[in-house]
Amino acid sequence: MGRGADDVFIVVGARSTIESAASGDMAVLVGTPKNGVDAIFDPLAPTNASQRIVGSKLGDAFIQQDIPDLIRLYRNGPLKLDKLLIDRFPLTDIGKIMTIASSSAGLKTLIRFDNN
């Protein structure tokens, strides 16, 4: 059996994902669950593996520069965000959107403000 990945980036924030990443050299928690959700894992697993578990909230982002850069990359084609979407809804379906968003199925949902 292998020893796990060298570095794991947890971007979903689901409890089970966080718990399963307690192996390898380093786990970076990027996506976080809602407040009050606890992750449970054997503390000896990361200790025995000399693993680091670190958090990153916005990382080294410079929002005023990075967001316009990301928009430009998306509009010009190199950043393929549309391929990541599972579903699209008009704003008029806000009730349905909120129900889906409260489950893990809604992690990649786009709300359209133009109702098209």
N, C-alpha and C positions, 0 to 999 in steps of 0.2 A: 504494500500500500504506500502511496506517495505521502509527502509531508505537507501538501497543500501548495497554493500559489505563493509566489514571492510577495506580491503586493496585491491587495484586494481593495477596490473602491466600492463602497456601499452607497449607491445613489438612490435606491428606491425608498429606503427608510422603513421597510417592513420588519417587524420584530424577528420573523424567522430568518430573514436575510442577514440581519445583524448577528444573530446567534450562530449561524452557519459559518461566518467569516472568522471565527476565533481559531484560526490556524494560519500557517505561513509566517512571513517575516513582519508584515505590517498590514493593518486594516485601517482604511481612512473612511470615517463616517461623514459622508457628504449630505445625503438625503436623510432626514430625521423623521421619526414618527411623531404623532401628536403628543402633546404634554401628557405625562402620566403613564406612558407605555414603557414597561421595563423589559430589558433583554436579559435572558438567563443563560449563562454558560459556565462551565467549569473553570474557575480562575487558574487552575494549574495548567490548563492547555496553553494559554498564551505565555504563562510564566515559564513552563518547561521548554517552550519553543523560542524563548527570548523575543517574543513578539511585541510590537508596539501597536497600540490602538489609539488612534488620534482622530480628532474632529476637525472639520473644515467648514466654516460658514462663510460663504462668499470667497473663500481662499484669499488670493492676492488680487482680487478684482478691483478695478478702478471703474466704477459704474458709469461715470460720465463719459469715459472714453470707450470702454468695452461694449456697452450696449449699442451705440451708433456703429461701431466696427462690426458687431455681429449682424446687425440689420443690413449693412452694406454687403457682407458676405452672403447672407441669405438671398437678398435681391439679385445679386450678380451670379448666383449659382453654386459657388463652392460649398456652402453650408446647406445640406439637404434635410431640412427640418421636416418637410412634408412627409417623408418616408417614415418618420417616427410616430406619426399620428395614428391612432386607432379609430377615432370617430370625430365627426364635426357636427355641431348643433347650432341652430340659431338661438339668439338670446331669448326668444319667446318660449323656448323649452327649458327655462331655468329650473323648474321643479325636477324634471328628468335629469338635468345636468347635475344638480346637487345630490340626487340619489346615487348616480353613477360615480360622482367624485368622492363620495364617502366610502367607496369600495376601492380595492386595488385595481379594478377594471378601468377606473377613470383617470388613471395616471397620465395618459397621453391623449387627452380630449381637448379639442379646440372649440372655443365659443366664438361664433361669428356674430359680429355686431351689425352686419348688413342684411341679415335674414335671408340670404340667398343659399 
